Amino acid sequence: MKKIKGIQNQPMMRKVELALLPLIIASIYFYGWRALFLQAVVLLAAIFGEWIFIRKTKAKISEAVLVSAILFSLTLPPATPFWIAIVGILFGIIFGKMVFGGFGKNIFNPALVGRAFVYVSFASPMTAEWSSHFSTGLGGFAAYAAPVLSIDALASATPMLAYRATGTLPKLISVLLGTINGSLGEASALLILLGGAYLLYTKTAAWQSVAGTILGFATMSLLLRSMGFSEVLPIGYGLLSGGFLFGTFFMVTDPISSPKTKEAKWIYGFLIGAVTVVIRGFALFAGGIMFAILIGNTFAPLMDEAVKTIKKNQKERRQTDGKKQAS
């Protein structure tokens, strides 16, 4: 891919953008051209938010801001008002990234900071205004926007909401292919898996973080369901729905806000997977992965320090034992 004038050349970010491209196209097919316009507006707002802080310096716009904008927009419900999307991404870029010093210095994932902010600040548009989806013929390529669901249909707007309200779930094949309602980029588990596989193949994403997250999710799900907690989704549905895979492949693996040591990546992923199950089953939030990742971001530096300290102590102990044996 060619360099973009005025933007830092970050090859790793290009790979993430390429992995997200099928999801962007799918969002148009499922929800109409408004989905693309919403993503474009978010992208421009994100660039503006970073430019405000670097305009008087020689620095360029980071390509990472493009990825943050795409990730943020793909987590939004299709009917999200444009102004809320703008407020959300500006909050995420400014308070989740730039106030820490810009690219490479942020503790939290900027896209998730913005998503969490609009989730708690604008509860109705984020949780009670969902759209149905197109799934036949040209789908959304022949329409501006998918119809907004009626109040009676909101309880079953997404698989997670349907399970909470009625205890029913769609067919697994529907969740896999994306013929369900959901956020712009979280509907099709198959496309997310394909994009995730590309990130792992190109070593753009750390497989330890992905494996740890899935392991933590599966372990906690099996444990709680074996204890009789029906609030917890069956593991197959849990893995494929609620944006879990999207968060696992594209946000848990964020190289800036995740741990740097391999051992800590396993712990980090396991924590996020396990916490996701708990939040989904017992908290007010139907999804859970968003808040679980932010919790993981909080402890990521401590995990790295703990691993480094343990390794250092083990090395010193081996050296001490070696000297004793030599003497």
BELTA-V292615 format. One record per residue. N is the residue number from 1. SS is DSSP state (2 for helix, 1 for strand, 0 for the rest). Layout:
N,SS ; N,SS
//
This chain:
1,0 ; 2,0 ; 3,0 ; 4,0 ; 5,0 ; 6,0 ; 7,1 ; 8,0 ; 9,0 ; 10,0 ; 11,2 ; 12,2 ; 13,2 ; 14,2 ; 15,2 ; 16,2 ; 17,2 ; 18,2 ; 19,2 ; 20,2 ; 21,2 ; 22,2 ; 23,2 ; 24,2 ; 25,2 ; 26,2 ; 27,2 ; 28,2 ; 29,2 ; 30,2 ; 31,2 ; 32,0 ; 33,0 ; 34,2 ; 35,2 ; 36,2 ; 37,2 ; 38,2 ; 39,2 ; 40,2 ; 41,2 ; 42,2 ; 43,2 ; 44,2 ; 45,2 ; 46,2 ; 47,2 ; 48,2 ; 49,2 ; 50,2 ; 51,2 ; 52,2 ; 53,2 ; 54,2 ; 55,0 ; 56,0 ; 57,0 ; 58,0 ; 59,0 ; 60,0 ; 61,1 ; 62,0 ; 63,0 ; 64,2 ; 65,2 ; 66,2 ; 67,2 ; 68,2 ; 69,2 ; 70,2 ; 71,2 ; 72,2 ; 73,2 ; 74,2 ; 75,0 ; 76,0 ; 77,1 ; 78,0 ; 79,0 ; 80,0 ; 81,0 ; 82,2 ; 83,2 ; 84,2 ; 85,2 ; 86,2 ; 87,2 ; 88,2 ; 89,2 ; 90,2 ; 91,2 ; 92,2 ; 93,2 ; 94,2 ; 95,2 ; 96,2 ; 97,0 ; 98,2 ; 99,2 ; 100,2 ; 101,0 ; 102,0 ; 103,0 ; 104,0 ; 105,0 ; 106,0 ; 107,0 ; 108,0 ; 109,0 ; 110,2 ; 111,2 ; 112,2 ; 113,2 ; 114,2 ; 115,2 ; 116,2 ; 117,2 ; 118,2 ; 119,2 ; 120,2 ; 121,2 ; 122,0 ; 123,2 ; 124,2 ; 125,2 ; 126,2 ; 127,2 ; 128,0 ; 129,0 ; 130,0 ; 131,1 ; 132,0 ; 133,0 ; 134,0 ; 135,0 ; 136,0 ; 137,0 ; 138,0 ; 139,2 ; 140,2 ; 141,2 ; 142,2 ; 143,0 ; 144,0 ; 145,0 ; 146,0 ; 147,0 ; 148,1 ; 149,0 ; 150,0 ; 151,2 ; 152,2 ; 153,2 ; 154,2 ; 155,2 ; 156,2 ; 157,0 ; 158,0 ; 159,2 ; 160,2 ; 161,2 ; 162,2 ; 163,2 ; 164,2 ; 165,2 ; 166,2 ; 167,0 ; 168,0 ; 169,0 ; 170,0 ; 171,0 ; 172,2 ; 173,2 ; 174,2 ; 175,2 ; 176,2 ; 177,2 ; 178,0 ; 179,0 ; 180,0 ; 181,0 ; 182,0 ; 183,1 ; 184,0 ; 185,0 ; 186,0 ; 187,0 ; 188,0 ; 189,2 ; 190,2 ; 191,2 ; 192,2 ; 193,2 ; 194,2 ; 195,2 ; 196,2 ; 197,2 ; 198,2 ; 199,2 ; 200,2 ; 201,2 ; 202,0 ; 203,0 ; 204,0 ; 205,0 ; 206,0 ; 207,2 ; 208,2 ; 209,2 ; 210,2 ; 211,2 ; 212,2 ; 213,2 ; 214,2 ; 215,2 ; 216,2 ; 217,2 ; 218,2 ; 219,2 ; 220,2 ; 221,2 ; 222,2 ; 223,2 ; 224,2 ; 225,2 ; 226,2 ; 227,0 ; 228,0 ; 229,0 ; 230,0 ; 231,0 ; 232,0 ; 233,0 ; 234,0 ; 235,2 ; 236,2 ; 237,2 ; 238,2 ; 239,2 ; 240,2 ; 241,0 ; 242,0 ; 243,0 ; 244,2 ; 245,2 ; 246,2 ; 247,2 ; 248,2 ; 249,2 ; 250,2 ; 251,0 ; 252,0 ; 253,0 ; 254,0 ; 255,0 ; 256,0 ; 257,0 ; 258,0 ; 259,0 ; 260,0 ; 261,0 ; 262,2 ; 263,2 ; 264,2 ; 265,2 ; 266,2 ; 267,2 ; 268,2 ; 269,2 ; 270,2 ; 271,2 ; 272,2 ; 273,2 ; 274,2 ; 275,2 ; 276,2 ; 277,2 ; 278,2 ; 279,2 ; 280,2 ; 281,2 ; 282,2 ; 283,0 ; 284,0 ; 285,0 ; 286,0 ; 287,0 ; 288,0 ; 289,2 ; 290,2 ; 291,2 ; 292,2 ; 293,2 ; 294,2 ; 295,2 ; 296,2 ; 297,2 ; 298,2 ; 299,2 ; 300,2 ; 301,2 ; 302,2 ; 303,2 ; 304,2 ; 305,2 ; 306,2 ; 307,2 ; 308,2 ; 309,2 ; 310,2 ; 311,2 ; 312,2 ; 313,2 ; 314,2 ; 315,2 ; 316,2 ; 317,2 ; 318,2 ; 319,2 ; 320,2 ; 321,2 ; 322,2 ; 323,2 ; 324,2 ; 325,2 ; 326,2 ; 327,0
//
